[in-house]
Amino acid sequence: MRAGILPQAVLEHAVPRLTALAIPTLFLHGRYDMTFPALFVQQAADMIPSASAKILEAAGHMAHIDQPDTWLAAVSQFLD
C-alpha cells in the first residue's frame, strides 16, 4: 500500500453500475465496523433501487465471525 501499487479500493461509478445490474443486492454489515461505517452501507442501499441493508448491531468489521448465526439468518432470508 505504501508503495502505491495496490489498486484503488473504491470502485468508480459503483452506484450506477450496481443499479444497472437491477438484481437484488444485500449489504450486510456490522454496526461497529471501524473501517467502513454502517452509515455508508445504508446510504448505498438507499441509492440503489434493488438493494437493501441489514446492519448487525453486535458486530464489527468481521460481522460473519462476530455474529455468525445472525449473519447466516440474514443471508438465508435474503436468498429466500
N, CA and C of each residue as an Amber inpcrd file, in Angstrom:
protein
   240
   0.8250000  -1.1770000   0.0000000   0.0000000   0.0000000   0.0000000
   0.8800000   1.2550000   0.0000000   1.9030000   1.2510000   0.8060000
   2.7820000   2.4200000   0.8790000   3.5190000   2.6600000  -0.4330000
   3.7660000   1.6040000  -1.1840000   4.4670000   1.7460000  -2.4610000
   3.5480000   2.3050000  -3.5420000   2.2590000   2.3350000  -3.2780000
   1.3160000   2.8880000  -4.2490000   1.0040000   1.9620000  -5.4070000
   1.1790000   0.6610000  -5.2240000   0.9300000  -0.2640000  -6.3280000
  -0.3720000  -1.0470000  -6.1770000  -1.0690000  -0.8560000  -5.0550000
  -2.3540000  -1.5240000  -4.8970000  -3.4310000  -0.7520000  -5.6490000
  -4.3960000  -1.4500000  -6.2090000  -5.4750000  -0.7320000  -6.9090000
  -6.3430000   0.0350000  -5.9200000  -7.0070000   1.0350000  -6.4050000
  -7.9200000   1.8470000  -5.6120000  -9.0130000   0.9630000  -5.0270000
  -9.3030000   1.1010000  -3.7410000 -10.3280000   0.2820000  -3.0840000
 -11.7420000   0.7250000  -3.4460000 -11.9040000   1.9620000  -3.8480000
 -13.2170000   2.4840000  -4.2030000 -13.4180000   2.3340000  -5.7110000
 -14.4670000   1.6210000  -6.0680000 -14.7540000   1.4460000  -7.4940000
 -15.4100000   2.6960000  -8.0630000 -14.9210000   3.1190000  -9.2010000
 -15.5280000   4.2740000  -9.8560000 -16.9230000   3.9040000 -10.3460000
 -17.8430000   4.8010000 -10.1590000 -19.2110000   4.6480000 -10.6650000
 -19.8950000   3.3900000 -10.1090000 -19.6030000   3.0340000  -8.8820000
 -20.1560000   1.8120000  -8.2970000 -21.6840000   1.8440000  -8.2410000
 -22.2590000   2.9550000  -7.8160000 -23.7160000   3.0160000  -7.6810000
 -24.4140000   2.8430000  -9.0250000 -24.0290000   3.5910000 -10.0720000
 -24.7010000   3.3710000 -11.3610000 -24.4760000   1.9630000 -11.9070000
 -23.2980000   1.4030000 -11.6530000 -23.0160000   0.0510000 -12.1520000
 -23.8910000  -0.9840000 -11.4510000 -24.0270000  -0.8560000 -10.1340000
 -24.8830000  -1.7900000  -9.4110000 -26.3570000  -1.5790000  -9.7440000
 -26.7550000  -0.3350000  -9.9190000 -28.1380000  -0.0420000 -10.3030000
 -28.4590000  -0.6550000 -11.6630000 -27.5280000  -0.5660000 -12.6000000
 -27.7430000  -1.1020000 -13.9520000 -27.9150000  -2.6170000 -13.9410000
 -27.3290000  -3.2880000 -12.9770000 -27.4900000  -4.7460000 -12.9010000
 -28.9330000  -5.1330000 -12.5960000 -29.6140000  -4.2870000 -11.8420000
 -31.0250000  -4.4960000 -11.4960000 -31.2730000  -5.8750000 -10.8830000
 -30.3850000  -6.2980000 -10.0210000 -30.5620000  -7.5680000  -9.3110000
 -30.6140000  -7.2820000  -7.8120000 -31.3170000  -8.1060000  -7.0750000
 -31.3600000  -7.8940000  -5.6210000 -29.9510000  -7.9410000  -5.0360000
 -29.6640000  -6.9720000  -4.1930000 -28.3520000  -6.8480000  -3.5820000
 -28.5290000  -6.6340000  -2.0840000 -27.7730000  -7.3750000  -1.2990000
 -27.8270000  -7.2250000   0.1500000 -26.4990000  -6.6690000   0.6400000
 -26.5680000  -5.5640000   1.3600000 -25.4110000  -5.0240000   2.0570000
 -25.5560000  -5.4710000   3.5060000 -24.7040000  -6.3750000   3.9310000
 -24.7490000  -6.9460000   5.2700000 -23.5180000  -6.4640000   6.0220000
 -23.7370000  -5.7840000   7.1490000 -22.6400000  -5.0280000   7.7380000
 -22.7490000  -4.9770000   9.2510000 -21.6080000  -4.9040000   9.9220000
 -21.5840000  -4.7590000  11.3740000 -21.6920000  -3.3060000  11.8020000
 -22.4990000  -3.0430000  12.8030000 -22.7090000  -1.6780000  13.3030000
 -21.3910000  -1.0360000  13.7630000 -20.4930000  -1.8260000  14.3520000
 -19.2770000  -1.2800000  14.9240000 -18.0500000  -1.4760000  14.0380000
 -18.2520000  -1.5530000  12.7340000 -17.1340000  -1.6380000  11.7940000
 -16.4020000  -0.2980000  11.8190000 -15.1480000  -0.3260000  12.2290000
 -14.3580000   0.8990000  12.3320000 -13.6890000   1.2680000  11.0030000
 -13.7350000   0.3560000  10.0230000 -13.1300000   0.6090000   8.7210000
 -14.1210000   1.2760000   7.7790000 -15.3300000   0.7220000   7.7080000
 -16.3860000   1.2440000   6.8480000 -17.6210000   1.4740000   7.7110000
 -17.9340000   2.7030000   8.0470000 -19.0820000   2.9710000   8.9150000
 -20.4000000   2.4300000   8.3440000 -21.2430000   1.9510000   9.2210000
 -22.5310000   1.3890000   8.8240000 -23.3800000   2.4090000   8.0690000
 -23.1930000   3.6700000   8.3550000 -23.9420000   4.7200000   7.6490000
 -23.7180000   4.6260000   6.1480000 -22.5000000   4.3100000   5.7250000
 -22.2030000   4.1910000   4.2930000 -23.0240000   3.0920000   3.6420000
 -23.2190000   2.0060000   4.3700000 -23.9820000   0.8740000   3.8400000
 -25.4410000   1.2810000   3.6320000 -26.0040000   1.9510000   4.6040000
 -27.3990000   2.3780000   4.4800000 -27.5470000   3.3880000   3.3480000
 -26.5970000   4.3020000   3.2120000 -26.6520000   5.2800000   2.1250000
 -26.5750000   4.5950000   0.7630000 -25.7040000   3.6030000   0.6390000
 -25.5820000   2.8720000  -0.6260000 -26.8870000   2.1590000  -0.9510000
 -27.4710000   1.5040000   0.0340000 -28.7320000   0.7950000  -0.1980000
 -29.8420000   1.7600000  -0.5870000 -29.8310000   2.9460000  -0.0180000
 -30.8480000   3.9430000  -0.3570000 -30.6980000   4.4450000  -1.7940000
 -29.4920000   4.4150000  -2.3430000 -29.2470000   4.9090000  -3.7030000
 -29.5050000   3.8630000  -4.7820000 -29.5620000   2.5980000  -4.4060000
 -29.7100000   1.5200000  -5.3830000 -31.0790000   0.8820000  -5.1920000
 -31.9750000   1.0380000  -6.1690000 -33.3460000   0.5650000  -6.0010000
 -33.4820000  -0.9240000  -5.6470000 -32.6010000  -1.7530000  -6.1400000
 -32.7210000  -3.1920000  -5.9100000 -31.9450000  -3.6680000  -4.6830000
 -31.4370000  -2.7240000  -3.8820000 -30.5880000  -3.0840000  -2.7410000
 -31.3110000  -2.8950000  -1.4140000 -30.8700000  -3.6650000  -0.4460000
 -31.3240000  -3.4910000   0.9300000 -30.1110000  -3.6060000   1.8430000
 -30.2410000  -3.0520000   3.0330000 -29.1560000  -3.0920000   4.0060000
 -29.6300000  -3.7860000   5.2710000 -28.7700000  -4.5970000   5.8120000
 -29.0050000  -5.2370000   7.1070000 -27.7880000  -4.9270000   7.9580000
 -28.0020000  -4.2080000   9.0600000 -26.9210000  -3.8480000   9.9640000
 -26.9980000  -4.7770000  11.1700000 -25.9190000  -5.4990000  11.4200000
 -25.8530000  -6.3770000  12.5760000 -25.3730000  -5.5600000  13.7640000
 -26.2250000  -5.4090000  14.7540000 -25.9690000  -4.4960000  15.8660000
 -24.7750000  -4.8870000  16.7330000 -24.5540000  -6.1540000  16.9610000
 -23.4800000  -6.5730000  17.8740000 -22.2840000  -7.1130000  17.0940000
 -21.9140000  -6.4070000  16.0360000 -20.8220000  -6.8870000  15.1850000
 -19.9710000  -5.7250000  14.6990000 -18.7470000  -6.0660000  14.3240000
 -17.8230000  -5.0780000  13.7700000 -17.4860000  -5.4260000  12.3350000
 -16.2300000  -5.2030000  11.9500000 -15.7800000  -5.4280000  10.5810000
 -15.8790000  -6.9000000  10.1730000 -15.7180000  -7.7930000  11.1200000
 -15.8100000  -9.2370000  10.8500000 -17.1660000  -9.7440000  11.3280000
 -18.2210000  -9.1570000  10.8060000 -19.5770000  -9.4520000  11.2760000
 -19.9250000 -10.9310000  11.1640000 -19.4210000 -11.5930000  10.1330000
 -19.7090000 -13.0180000   9.9720000 -19.0460000 -13.8540000  11.0560000
 -17.9880000 -13.3450000  11.6730000 -17.3200000 -14.0140000  12.7880000
 -17.9600000 -13.5820000  14.1150000 -18.2480000 -12.2880000  14.2410000
 -18.8250000 -11.7580000  15.4780000 -20.2190000 -12.3170000  15.7560000
 -21.0280000 -12.4350000  14.7110000 -22.4200000 -12.8710000  14.8570000
 -22.7650000 -13.8800000  13.7600000 -22.1460000 -15.0640000  13.7660000
 -22.3450000 -15.9990000  12.6610000 -23.7950000 -16.4480000  12.4660000
 -24.5250000 -16.6880000  13.5340000 -25.9090000 -17.1340000  13.3910000
 -26.7950000 -16.0360000  12.8060000 -26.5990000 -14.8180000  13.2840000
 -27.3720000 -13.6890000  12.7630000 -27.0110000 -13.4150000  11.3130000
 -25.7240000 -13.5220000  11.0060000 -25.2440000 -13.3320000   9.6350000
 -25.9040000 -14.3530000   8.6940000 -25.8280000 -15.6150000   9.0700000
 -26.3960000 -16.6710000   8.2360000 -27.9170000 -16.5330000   8.1010000
 -28.5780000 -16.1250000   9.1630000 -30.0180000 -15.9280000   9.0830000
 -30.3660000 -14.8080000   8.1010000 -29.5930000 -13.7370000   8.1300000
 -29.8370000 -12.6180000   7.2000000 -29.6090000 -13.0380000   5.7560000
 -28.5410000 -13.7940000   5.5220000 -28.2550000 -14.2800000   4.1640000
 -29.3440000 -15.2430000   3.7090000 -29.7460000 -16.1400000   4.5690000
 -30.7950000 -17.1120000   4.2160000 -32.1090000 -16.4010000   3.9080000
 -32.4790000 -15.4340000   4.7310000 -33.7020000 -14.6810000   4.4860000
 -33.6380000 -13.9400000   3.1540000 -32.4980000 -13.3490000   2.8640000
 -32.3180000 -12.6310000   1.5950000 -32.4470000 -13.5850000   0.4050000
 -31.8490000 -14.7560000   0.5120000 -31.8690000 -15.7090000  -0.6060000
 -33.2420000 -16.3720000  -0.8010000 -34.0200000 -16.4260000   0.2810000
 -35.3760000 -16.9860000   0.1550000 -36.2310000 -16.0580000  -0.6760000
